[in-house]
Amino acid sequence: MDTVMTASGPMTGSTAATFEEFVAARSTALWRSAFLLTGDAQKAEDLLQTALVKAWRRWDSIQRREAVESYVRKAMVSTYTDWWRRRWNGESPTEVLPDRAGHDEASRVDVRHDVLAALATLPRGQRAVLVLRYFDDLTEAQTADALGISVGTVKSQASRALSALRSSPLIDTRPSGDQP
Amino acid sequence: MNHDENDATDVRDLLGSAATGVPTVTPADRSRAVAARGRAVRRRNVMALVAAAVVAAVGVGVPVLAGGDDDAGRGVDVATAPVAEPEPCPEPPADVEALEPTDLPTGAAWARMCDGTWSGAQSDPSRVRITAFDSTPITTDVDALLDAIRALPTYDQLEPECATMLMAPTPWTLVVGYPDGTTATIGSTVTACGAAQVAGSPRSSATILELVDDAANDAEAEAATDEVATCPEPVNGLRTLEPQPDTYEGDLVDFRQTAAVVCYGIDPLGSREYESTQGALRDEQRFSIFTEAASGSTPEPRRPGGCIDSGPTRLIVLVDDEGRRLTLTDSSCTGEFTWAYGYWKPGPQAEQVIADALGGRVTQR
């Protein structure tokens, strides 16, 4: 039986027998990680597909099926961090968001927008560390392995990223009791 | 609990709340798209293998059949004969709204990014954003690039983020050349939140440009064999620098730099800040710059109003004792350098070192 994981659960291993089964079980969760990395639905899809192509081509030679997700995630973040210097500067965010219907929906979208905007101010490496550590729930060692960096660098980059978000005007990280 | 532990809990919640979207592509469609892209890569590899085998077979076979040493070069001539030289970009640029429909067939010899134009530019040229596309021709694995572009999903819905973007028109074209001398061109008026027509369907402009950039960088990385700090070839003459891909991944403080060069690309708007376009950093200059950058990494500063990024204008290319490269790139209006794991705004002393390496300032920044 396949082990299907939660969207942000740890890499306990998917044992999908076929590539299609793996994609069906895990690709939506991987897409969400890609979305947090890129902040863009279409880029997330392309990033995920780029990583999946690498797994597809090696499918028959990957002996441990539970290692597939780790392989895809590693391919995804390395492709992403490689993208960082290839930004196309054709767009600039506006200061004003369009009107939205429904207070709850607007509030939810606002939070999402603010979080993505705050993430966008981080260097790509720090952003990748945050997503792997705190969304994908990888250990520091797994994060280091996925990014090809040392555990010490993971720690320092995570600390810097948290510090940057702490001081970001876009995000309120105060405990709920401190809020007005 | 300390600050970071508290923040980690909050960040988990925030990331979870920001990643609640659902992809528009179903897993089944995704599997099919991935398989198509994978087969395209495999096809390309097989073709490359066959080509290599043909070269080998002809190289060995021709001399045997000819029975003499004087024909030894014939195999090479046969194998390399039908090479099409990349043509320059069209001048004036092609109108992206009047391009001939194309399927971007395989068998291409080269591809290159070129400027484009459209009807709005003729009535108001000031609306066109100045963008320095890397127009260096791509001559390796061109069919793989075309396969990847054709495999892109139909772009039939704007991303939600596009509702909050002010898109400056940035017309671009991708010109593809074939051995028989014909060309095919695709293009769009925007680099994101828009599409180019390929094989009768709209495909995301942003993704096409990423794919082209990817192909160009792959080709460049394959060709790179040097282990010294060198500046990349300027794009569009002297106007813009495009950093080469890093071959070092990791924190700057762990980088054992042994050589460095500062590169300068003249501002696309025409102003010139330094006397020279490149200059090697002497040891003491290199240590001074490196020490400040490694210790002064900060979050990205907020952009002041009216601050317009103009693309990479200054690079510091560092090489370590294993020949690995790390590039610090200044592509912003605020004058700070970025790399994978940090930002750094040089202080007055570091700015002076950079200016000295580039032969001194011509105008103040």
Interface residues (C-beta under 8 A of the other chain):
Chain A: A7 S8 F19 E20 V23 A24 S27 T28 W31 R32 S33 F35 L36 G39 D40 A41 Q42 K43 A44 E45 D46 L48 Q49 L52 V53 W56 R57 T81 D82 W83 W84 R85 R86 W88 N89 G90 E91 S92 P93 T94 L97 P98 R108 V111 R112 H113 V115 L116 L119 T121 L122 P123 R124 G125 Q126 L130 V131 R133 Y134 F135 L147 G148 I149 S150 T153 S156 Q157 A158 S159 R160 L162 S163 A164 L165 R166 S167 I171 T173 P175
Chain B: H3 D4 N6 D7 A8 D10 V11 R12 L14 L15 G16 S17 A18 A19 T20 G21 V22 P23 T24 V25 P27 A28 R30 S31 A33 V34 A35 R37 G38 V41 R42 R129 T131 L152 P153 Y155 E159 P160 E161 A163 T164 M165 L166 M167 A168 T170 V190 T191 A192 C193 S204 A206 T207 L209 E210 D213 D214 N217 P243 P245 D246 E249 G250 D251 D254 S297 P299 E300 D309 G311 T327 T329 S331 T338 W339 A340 Y341 G342 Y343
